[in-house]
């Protein structure tokens, strides 16, 4: 399971690298994996300080943290 989460985390990272920022709902539509795996992978990236999550109404805006020294 941890390998699957890591692979999807890589897909999320690449998606954000190419798109600079997106909403959680768009990410769930664009990454063709189960929602629970995407959320676990996103949590992993957030915990490691690789992504920034900002609440916007009933959605979240996601982006990569470009400077990991500012965690």
N, CA, C and O atoms as a GROMACS GRO file, in nm:
protein
  284
    1UNK      N    1   0.083  -0.120   0.000
    1UNK     CA    2   0.000   0.000   0.000
    1UNK      C    3   0.087   0.126   0.000
    1UNK      O    4   0.057   0.221  -0.072
    2UNK      N    5   0.194   0.128   0.080
    2UNK     CA    6   0.278   0.246   0.088
    2UNK      C    7   0.343   0.276  -0.048
    2UNK      O    8   0.364   0.392  -0.082
    3UNK      N    9   0.374   0.172  -0.124
    3UNK     CA   10   0.431   0.192  -0.258
    3UNK      C   11   0.329   0.260  -0.349
    3UNK      O   12   0.363   0.352  -0.423
    4UNK      N   13   0.205   0.214  -0.343
    4UNK     CA   14   0.098   0.273  -0.425
    4UNK      C   15   0.079   0.421  -0.389
    4UNK      O   16   0.064   0.505  -0.477
    5UNK      N   17   0.079   0.451  -0.260
    5UNK     CA   18   0.064   0.589  -0.214
    5UNK      C   19   0.180   0.674  -0.266
    5UNK      O   20   0.159   0.788  -0.310
    6UNK      N   21   0.300   0.621  -0.260
    6UNK     CA   22   0.417   0.693  -0.309
    6UNK      C   23   0.412   0.720  -0.458
    6UNK      O   24   0.449   0.828  -0.504
    7UNK      N   25   0.367   0.622  -0.534
    7UNK     CA   26   0.356   0.639  -0.680
    7UNK      C   27   0.254   0.747  -0.714
    7UNK      O   28   0.279   0.832  -0.800
    8UNK      N   29   0.140   0.745  -0.646
    8UNK     CA   30   0.037   0.847  -0.672
    8UNK      C   31   0.086   0.984  -0.624
    8UNK      O   32   0.055   1.086  -0.686
    9UNK      N   33   0.161   0.988  -0.515
    9UNK     CA   34   0.219   1.115  -0.469
    9UNK      C   35   0.309   1.174  -0.579
    9UNK      O   36   0.309   1.295  -0.602
   10UNK      N   37   0.383   1.089  -0.647
   10UNK     CA   38   0.466   1.134  -0.760
   10UNK      C   39   0.382   1.188  -0.873
   10UNK      O   40   0.418   1.288  -0.935
   11UNK      N   41   0.270   1.123  -0.903
   11UNK     CA   42   0.180   1.171  -1.007
   11UNK      C   43   0.123   1.309  -0.970
   11UNK      O   44   0.114   1.398  -1.055
   12UNK      N   45   0.086   1.324  -0.844
   12UNK     CA   46   0.033   1.453  -0.797
   12UNK      C   47   0.141   1.560  -0.810
   12UNK      O   48   0.114   1.670  -0.858
   13UNK      N   49   0.263   1.529  -0.766
   13UNK     CA   50   0.373   1.624  -0.773
   13UNK      C   51   0.395   1.669  -0.918
   13UNK      O   52   0.408   1.788  -0.944
   14UNK      N   53   0.399   1.573  -1.010
   14UNK     CA   54   0.420   1.608  -1.152
   14UNK      C   55   0.303   1.691  -1.206
   14UNK      O   56   0.325   1.785  -1.283
   15UNK      N   57   0.181   1.658  -1.168
   15UNK     CA   58   0.065   1.735  -1.212
   15UNK      C   59   0.076   1.879  -1.164
   15UNK      O   60   0.053   1.972  -1.240
   16UNK      N   61   0.110   1.897  -1.037
   16UNK     CA   62   0.123   2.033  -0.983
   16UNK      C   63   0.242   2.106  -1.044
   16UNK      O   64   0.236   2.228  -1.064
   17UNK      N   65   0.349   2.036  -1.073
   17UNK     CA   66   0.466   2.097  -1.136
   17UNK      C   67   0.430   2.151  -1.274
   17UNK      O   68   0.479   2.257  -1.314
   18UNK      N   69   0.346   2.080  -1.347
   18UNK     CA   70   0.305   2.122  -1.481
   18UNK      C   71   0.196   2.229  -1.479
   18UNK      O   72   0.188   2.310  -1.572
   19UNK      N   73   0.113   2.231  -1.375
   19UNK     CA   74  -0.003   2.319  -1.372
   19UNK      C   75   0.006   2.431  -1.269
   19UNK      O   76  -0.086   2.512  -1.258
   20UNK      N   77   0.112   2.437  -1.196
   20UNK     CA   78   0.142   2.536  -1.093
   20UNK      C   79   0.044   2.535  -0.976
   20UNK      O   80   0.088   2.532  -0.861
   21UNK      N   81  -0.084   2.537  -0.999
   21UNK     CA   82  -0.180   2.519  -0.891
   21UNK      C   83  -0.310   2.464  -0.947
   21UNK      O   84  -0.339   2.477  -1.066
   22UNK      N   85  -0.387   2.403  -0.860
   22UNK     CA   86  -0.515   2.345  -0.901
   22UNK      C   87  -0.604   2.334  -0.778
   22UNK      O   88  -0.559   2.355  -0.665
   23UNK      N   89  -0.727   2.300  -0.801
   23UNK     CA   90  -0.817   2.275  -0.687
   23UNK      C   91  -0.817   2.124  -0.659
   23UNK      O   92  -0.782   2.042  -0.744
   24UNK      N   93  -0.858   2.090  -0.538
   24UNK     CA   94  -0.868   1.949  -0.503
   24UNK      C   95  -0.967   1.878  -0.595
   24UNK      O   96  -0.941   1.766  -0.638
   25UNK      N   97  -1.079   1.941  -0.624
   25UNK     CA   98  -1.178   1.876  -0.711
   25UNK      C   99  -1.121   1.850  -0.850
   25UNK      O  100  -1.149   1.745  -0.909
   26UNK      N  101  -1.042   1.942  -0.904
   26UNK     CA  102  -0.980   1.920  -1.035
   26UNK      C  103  -0.876   1.809  -1.028
   26UNK      O  104  -0.868   1.725  -1.118
   27UNK      N  105  -0.797   1.808  -0.921
   27UNK     CA  106  -0.697   1.702  -0.905
   27UNK      C  107  -0.764   1.566  -0.901
   27UNK      O  108  -0.715   1.471  -0.963
   28UNK      N  109  -0.874   1.554  -0.829
   28UNK     CA  110  -0.946   1.427  -0.821
   28UNK      C  111  -1.000   1.384  -0.957
   28UNK      O  112  -1.011   1.264  -0.984
   29UNK      N  113  -1.034   1.480  -1.042
   29UNK     CA  114  -1.082   1.448  -1.177
   29UNK      C  115  -0.967   1.408  -1.270
   29UNK      O  116  -0.984   1.321  -1.356
   30UNK      N  117  -0.850   1.471  -1.253
   30UNK     CA  118  -0.739   1.454  -1.347
   30UNK      C  119  -0.648   1.335  -1.317
   30UNK      O  120  -0.588   1.279  -1.408
   31UNK      N  121  -0.638   1.297  -1.191
   31UNK     CA  122  -0.555   1.181  -1.155
   31UNK      C  123  -0.647   1.059  -1.152
   31UNK      O  124  -0.738   1.050  -1.069
   32UNK      N  125  -0.623   0.967  -1.241
   32UNK     CA  126  -0.711   0.851  -1.256
   32UNK      C  127  -0.675   0.740  -1.157
   32UNK      O  128  -0.628   0.633  -1.195
   33UNK      N  129  -0.698   0.770  -1.030
   33UNK     CA  130  -0.674   0.676  -0.921
   33UNK      C  131  -0.789   0.689  -0.822
   33UNK      O  132  -0.862   0.787  -0.825
   34UNK      N  133  -0.806   0.590  -0.733
   34UNK     CA  134  -0.914   0.600  -0.634
   34UNK      C  135  -0.896   0.722  -0.542
   34UNK      O  136  -0.784   0.758  -0.505
   35UNK      N  137  -1.009   0.783  -0.507
   35UNK     CA  138  -1.007   0.904  -0.425
   35UNK      C  139  -0.931   0.885  -0.295
   35UNK      O  140  -0.854   0.972  -0.254
   36UNK      N  141  -0.950   0.771  -0.228
   36UNK     CA  142  -0.883   0.752  -0.099
   36UNK      C  143  -0.731   0.747  -0.114
   36UNK      O  144  -0.660   0.797  -0.027
   37UNK      N  145  -0.681   0.689  -0.222
   37UNK     CA  146  -0.536   0.684  -0.245
   37UNK      C  147  -0.484   0.824  -0.275
   37UNK      O  148  -0.377   0.862  -0.227
   38UNK      N  149  -0.558   0.902  -0.355
   38UNK     CA  150  -0.517   1.039  -0.385
   38UNK      C  151  -0.510   1.121  -0.257
   38UNK      O  152  -0.414   1.195  -0.237
   39UNK      N  153  -0.609   1.108  -0.171
   39UNK     CA  154  -0.609   1.184  -0.046
   39UNK      C  155  -0.495   1.142   0.047
   39UNK      O  156  -0.434   1.227   0.111
   40UNK      N  157  -0.467   1.012   0.055
   40UNK     CA  158  -0.354   0.967   0.136
   40UNK      C  159  -0.222   1.020   0.080
   40UNK      O  160  -0.134   1.063   0.155
   41UNK      N  161  -0.208   1.018  -0.052
   41UNK     CA  162  -0.087   1.067  -0.117
   41UNK      C  163  -0.071   1.217  -0.096
   41UNK      O  164   0.040   1.265  -0.071
   42UNK      N  165  -0.179   1.289  -0.107
   42UNK     CA  166  -0.176   1.434  -0.085
   42UNK      C  167  -0.139   1.465   0.060
   42UNK      O  168  -0.062   1.558   0.087
   43UNK      N  169  -0.193   1.387   0.154
   43UNK     CA  170  -0.157   1.404   0.294
   43UNK      C  171  -0.009   1.380   0.318
   43UNK      O  172   0.054   1.451   0.397
   44UNK      N  173   0.045   1.281   0.251
   44UNK     CA  174   0.187   1.251   0.263
   44UNK      C  175   0.270   1.371   0.212
   44UNK      O  176   0.363   1.416   0.279
   45UNK      N  177   0.234   1.421   0.094
   45UNK     CA  178   0.306   1.537   0.039
   45UNK      C  179   0.294   1.660   0.130
   45UNK      O  180   0.390   1.734   0.147
   46UNK      N  181   0.176   1.680   0.186
   46UNK     CA  182   0.155   1.794   0.275
   46UNK      C  183   0.238   1.778   0.402
   46UNK      O  184   0.302   1.873   0.447
   47UNK      N  185   0.238   1.660   0.459
   47UNK     CA  186   0.314   1.634   0.583
   47UNK      C  187   0.463   1.652   0.561
   47UNK      O  188   0.534   1.699   0.651
   48UNK      N  189   0.511   1.615   0.442
   48UNK     CA  190   0.652   1.630   0.409
   48UNK      C  191   0.686   1.773   0.368
   48UNK      O  192   0.803   1.805   0.346
   49UNK      N  193   0.585   1.860   0.357
   49UNK     CA  194   0.609   1.999   0.323
   49UNK      C  195   0.625   2.028   0.175
   49UNK      O  196   0.675   2.133   0.137
   50UNK      N  197   0.582   1.935   0.090
   50UNK     CA  198   0.597   1.952  -0.054
   50UNK      C  199   0.483   2.029  -0.120
   50UNK      O  200   0.500   2.083  -0.229
   51UNK      N  201   0.367   2.034  -0.055
   51UNK     CA  202   0.253   2.104  -0.113
   51UNK      C  203   0.196   2.205  -0.013
   51UNK      O  204   0.211   2.190   0.108
   52UNK      N  205   0.133   2.305  -0.068
   52UNK     CA  206   0.062   2.405   0.011
   52UNK      C  207  -0.086   2.385  -0.016
   52UNK      O  208  -0.129   2.379  -0.132
   53UNK      N  209  -0.165   2.374   0.090
   53UNK     CA  210  -0.310   2.358   0.080
   53UNK      C  211  -0.374   2.483   0.138
   53UNK      O  212  -0.347   2.521   0.252
   54UNK      N  213  -0.460   2.546   0.059
   54UNK     CA  214  -0.530   2.666   0.106
   54UNK      C  215  -0.680   2.643   0.090
   54UNK      O  216  -0.728   2.613  -0.020
   55UNK      N  217  -0.754   2.658   0.199
   55UNK     CA  218  -0.898   2.639   0.193
   55UNK      C  219  -0.962   2.758   0.122
   55UNK      O  220  -0.933   2.873   0.155
   56UNK      N  221  -1.049   2.729   0.025
   56UNK     CA  222  -1.121   2.831  -0.050
   56UNK      C  223  -1.267   2.789  -0.057
   56UNK      O  224  -1.306   2.712  -0.145
   57UNK      N  225  -1.348   2.840   0.035
   57UNK     CA  226  -1.489   2.802   0.038
   57UNK      C  227  -1.504   2.654   0.068
   57UNK      O  228  -1.456   2.606   0.171
   58UNK      N  229  -1.570   2.583  -0.022
   58UNK     CA  230  -1.589   2.439  -0.002
   58UNK      C  231  -1.487   2.355  -0.079
   58UNK      O  232  -1.510   2.237  -0.103
   59UNK      N  233  -1.376   2.416  -0.119
   59UNK     CA  234  -1.273   2.348  -0.196
   59UNK      C  235  -1.137   2.385  -0.138
   59UNK      O  236  -1.129   2.463  -0.043
   60UNK      N  237  -1.032   2.330  -0.193
   60UNK     CA  238  -0.894   2.361  -0.154
   60UNK      C  239  -0.815   2.392  -0.279
   60UNK      O  240  -0.835   2.330  -0.384
   61UNK      N  241  -0.724   2.488  -0.269
   61UNK     CA  242  -0.630   2.518  -0.376
   61UNK      C  243  -0.496   2.456  -0.337
   61UNK      O  244  -0.449   2.473  -0.225
   62UNK      N  245  -0.437   2.384  -0.430
   62UNK     CA  246  -0.313   2.310  -0.407
   62UNK      C  247  -0.203   2.366  -0.495
   62UNK      O  248  -0.226   2.398  -0.611
   63UNK      N  249  -0.083   2.375  -0.439
   63UNK     CA  250   0.033   2.415  -0.518
   63UNK      C  251   0.157   2.353  -0.456
   63UNK      O  252   0.156   2.314  -0.339
   64UNK      N  253   0.263   2.345  -0.534
   64UNK     CA  254   0.390   2.294  -0.483
   64UNK      C  255   0.459   2.402  -0.401
   64UNK      O  256   0.454   2.520  -0.435
   65UNK      N  257   0.524   2.360  -0.295
   65UNK     CA  258   0.610   2.451  -0.219
   65UNK      C  259   0.745   2.449  -0.290
   65UNK      O  260   0.813   2.347  -0.292
   66UNK      N  261   0.783   2.561  -0.346
   66UNK     CA  262   0.905   2.568  -0.426
   66UNK      C  263   1.031   2.577  -0.341
   66UNK      O  264   1.137   2.531  -0.383
   67UNK      N  265   1.022   2.636  -0.222
   67UNK     CA  266   1.137   2.650  -0.134
   67UNK      C  267   1.113   2.568  -0.009
   67UNK      O  268   1.043   2.613   0.081
   68UNK      N  269   1.170   2.449  -0.001
   68UNK     CA  270   1.145   2.359   0.111
   68UNK      C  271   1.208   2.408   0.241
   68UNK      O  272   1.182   2.350   0.346
   69UNK      N  273   1.290   2.513   0.236
   69UNK     CA  274   1.348   2.568   0.359
   69UNK      C  275   1.247   2.648   0.438
   69UNK      O  276   1.273   2.682   0.554
   70UNK      N  277   1.132   2.678   0.379
   70UNK     CA  278   1.029   2.760   0.445
   70UNK      C  279   0.911   2.676   0.490
   70UNK      O  280   0.797   2.718   0.478
   71UNK      N  281   0.938   2.558   0.542
   71UNK     CA  282   0.831   2.468   0.588
   71UNK      C  283   0.776   2.516   0.722
   71UNK      O  284   0.686   2.454   0.777
   0.00000   0.00000   0.00000
